[in-house]
């Protein structure tokens, strides 16, 4: 019996702004985009910004030190946030799942940027709970986060479907006992959720 659907934010509910924004920053600066992204992604975890253990300024200082990029914090943040475009069809699907009597929650490896996006274009009200690594002080790279969220929601892992575009997060959730859907596009997600009878 499925009781909860957990959705990732970037790449599922919204376009993947972190990846697209960093590629744009790299191209503007004449850096190799994929290498720049890999470094910036590694540092958001290594500095602890994604788990609320470092400030945004500390994160961007580390990126500048490692890559030599000369862009300011605000410029790089704006390139990322402007590309986190919420997908209306995913909000509609979330509404449909809730109408079927299931809870729909967000579980995202995000920073305080998620709250900035909410203030600009509110969407939290479409979800029952929002779990953000920045406030949990733990990311989806640590598989125990899935047990933590299940415990908080008062459910067993087998009562939850977890949806993410990151195959590594999907694998960790599956190992924890959650049902999983690897998100590719909205149409395939709709078909996959329907296969659960939702």
N, C-alpha and C positions, 0 to 999 in steps of 0.2 A: 504494500500500500504506500504509494508516494504521497508525502505530506508537504514537502518543501522542494522548490526549484531555486537553486543558487546560480545567479548569473554573474559572470565577469563583466567589468565595465568596458575598458578599452579593448576594441576588437570584437565585442559582442553587442552590448547595449549601444555603444557609440563606435564611430570610426577610431582606428588606432592612432591617436594624436601623438603619443610619445614617439613612436617609430617615425611617422611621417614628418613630424616637426623637427626631429633631430636630423633626418636626411636633408631637409630644406636648409637647416643651419649649416650643415657640412658643405653642401653644394655652393651656398652663398660665400663660404669661406675658402673654397678651393681645396677642401679636404676630401679624402676618399670616404663616401657616405657610409658604407656598411662597416668599415673599420671604426669610424667615429661613433656610429650607433653602438657597436659592441662594447667599446670603451665606456661610453656614457651609461649604458645599461648596467655594466658591471659595477660602475662607481655608485650608482644610485642604491645598490645593495651594500657595497663595501663600506661606503661612508655611513650608512644607516639612515639616510634620508627617507627611504621608502618605509622604514619601520619607526619613524618618528624619533630617531636617536641622534639626528643631526639636523641642522637648519638647511634651508634651501641655499643660502649664501655659502655655507660650507661645501655643499654639493657642487655648486657651479665653480667654486675656487678649485676643487679637486679636478673637475673636468678641464678647466683652463690649464692647470699645472701639467696634466697628463697629455693633453692634445696640442697645446700651444694656441688654442683658439682665443681670439681677442674680443669676442662678443660679450655684451653686458647681460646680467641676470635677466632683466626685464625683457630684453629682446628675445632671448632664448625661451623664456617662459611663454611669451606671447605666441611664438611660432608653434609651440606644443599645444597650448590650450585652444587656440583657434581651430585646430584640426581635430579636436575631440567633439565631433558633431554627433549628437544623439540621433539614433535611427528611429523615426516614427513607427516603422513597421515592427520594430522590436518592442517598443512601448505598447503597441496594440496587442502583440502576442502575450506580453506580461499581463495585460489587463484580462485577456482571455483565460489565462491560466488561473488568475485570482478568481475570476468569475466561476471557474470550475471547482472552487473551494480549496485551492492550494495556496500556501504562502509563497510569495516570490520575493527573494532577497538578493541583494548585491553582495558579492565577495570579491574585493578588488585589491590588487597590489597597487596602491596609490599613495600619494602624499596629501598634504593639505590642498593640493590643486583640485582634488575632487570637490571639496567644499566651495572653492572659488567658482567652479563650473556650476554648482548647484545655485549659488547666489545669482549668477548671471542668467541662467535659464533653468529654473527649478524643475526637478524631475524626481526627487526623493519621495514625494508623496505617492508616486506610482508603485512604490515597493514597501513591503512590510518591515524590513530591517535593512540597514546598510552597514556592512562590515568592511572596514578599511584598514589595511595593514599599518598605516601611519598611526592609528589609534590602538590597534591590537598589539603593536610592537613585535609583530611576527608576520612574515610573508608566506606566500604559498610555496616557497622553496623549502619550508619546514612543514612536512606533512602533518604534524600535530595540530596545525591550524584548523584542519577539517574536523578533527575530534572536538576541538574547542568550540567551534561554531555549532556543531550538532548538540553538544552539551548545553550551550546557551539557549538553543531553540527547543530543547527538551525532546529531541528525536534520536532515533538510531540511524547510523550511516545508511542502512539499506532503505530508509524512508526518504532519502534525499537524492535528487538529480543535480549534478554539478555540470555547468556549461562554461567552457573556456575555449579560446582559440589557440592557447599554448598547450601543445601536446605533452610537455613535461608536467604541467600542472594537472592535466587530465590523468596521467599515469599515477601521480602521487595520490590523487583523490580516489582512484579506482583501487589502489592498494589499501586504502583506509576503509574501503567497503561501500563507498558511495557509487550510485549509478552515474554514468558520465555520458556527455554528448560533446564531441569535439566540434566546435563551431567552425563552419566554413562559410556559409551564407544563410540568410534568413529563411529562404525556401527550404533548404535541407534541415534547418533547425525545426521548422514547423512540422515537417514530416516526421522527424525523430521524436519530437515531444508527443505527437499524435500516436506514435507506436506504443507509448506508455499508457494510452487510453485517456489522455488529457486533451 
